Amino acid sequence: MGAVYKGSCFCGTVQIELSGEPDDMGYCHCTSCRSWSGAPVHAWTVWRASAVKVTAGEEHIGIFHKTPDSMSHRQFCTKCGGHLMNSHPMIGIVDVLAGIIPALKFVPTMHVNYAESVYLMNDELPKYKDFPSKFKEFGGTGKLMSQ
């Protein structure tokens, strides 16, 4: 069957279950993610949509679209405001905030949108100007940056 991870919003009303392992993990430095997360860096985990299941509180999930044609459906708890995930239904993936999955060992593999960084990170991970080319749906050029 594989691993099953549980996560929830800040107040615990909305609960999710994640099956298997994430497809990838990393940090995003874009203005949108920083603004939404309220932090200088957004730690993300990417899952196939079929691996993400809401097990409680679905009626309390709010969705925000920054623009009418946005690929990103940012989801949060309407009771506590806690951020949960960012669904990308057009490509079948869900970005679940790493911080809401306490049992998952966060092992980032990259930095994305590093050109927009306000907090430089001194690590050995690749730092993409935008996205790696495997994320071409998000405009990935695959261009790397130095520290």
Helices and strands as residue ranges (DSSP letters): E 4-8, E 15-19, E 24-28, H 31-37, E 42-48, G 49-51, E 52-56, G 58-60, E 61-64, E 73-77, E 83-88, E 93-97, G 98-100, E 110-112, G 114-116, G 133-138
